[in-house]
Amino acid sequence: MMKLIKKITTEICMAVLSAAMYYCFLNGAPHQGTERLFYMILAGIFCVSVWAAVMTTIWYIKWLRKKKTELENMVEILLKNADKLDK
């Protein structure tokens, strides 16, 4: 349950940061029609891609930590087995 809450909290925080970034970008947008629309679309694409990159990085770091723990356990087991074979 705590893992789910952590995931949801992380995603909500990143979504809020992306929305704030989008809002700040739009404050500097041109006021003409087509230029403003083009600017809004590009700012939206950028904000979504930043959100996706950060979430992917967080997932990758967690995956690497899990792999590291698995490999450390494997090495520990191999060393124990090697000690048994030496005796």
N, C-alpha and C positions, 0 to 999 in steps of 0.2 A: 504494500500500500504506500509506503514512504517513497519507494522508487517512482511510482506513478505520480505522486505529488511533486517530487523533484523535477520530473520530466515536464509536467504541465507548467510548473512555475518557471522553469527555464525558457520554455517556448513562449509563454505569455510575456515575460520580461523582454525577450528579443523582439517580439511583435510590437510591443509598446515603444521600444527604442527605434525600430524601423519606422513606425508611424510618426514619431517625433521628428525623425530625420526627414521624412517626406514633407511634413508640415513646414519645417525650417527651409527646405529647398523651395517650396512653393511661395514663401514670402519674398524670395528674390526673383520670382518668375516675371517675364515680360507681361504686359497687360493687353497686348493685341491677341486676337482670336486664335489663329492657327499656330502662331509661335508659342502661345501659352499652352495649347493642347499638346503640341510636340514636346515641350519642356516637361509637362506633367507626366506624359507617357514615359519619357526617358528617366525621370526622377523615380517613378514607380518601379521600373525595371531595375534600376540601380539598388533601390531599397530592398526589394525582394531578393536580389542576388546577394546582397550583403547578409541578409537574414539566413539564406540558404548556406552560404559559406561558413558562417559562424556555427550554425547548427551541425553542419557536416564536420567541422573541426572538432567540436565538442564530442560528437559521436566517435570520431576516429581516435581521439585521446583516450576515451573510455575503453574502446576496443583494444588499443595498445596496452593499456594497464592490465586488462584481463588476460591478454596473451602473455604478458611478462610474468604474471603470477602463475599461469599454467606452465610456462617454461621453467620457472624457478622450482616448481614442484617436481617436474620431470627430472631435472638435474639432481635434485635431492634424492629422489628414488634411485636414480642411476648410481649415484655415489654410494648409497647404502648397499645396493646389490653388488657393486664392485668390491666393497669391503667384505661382504660375505664370501665372495669368490676367492679373495686373497687368503682367507683363513683356512 
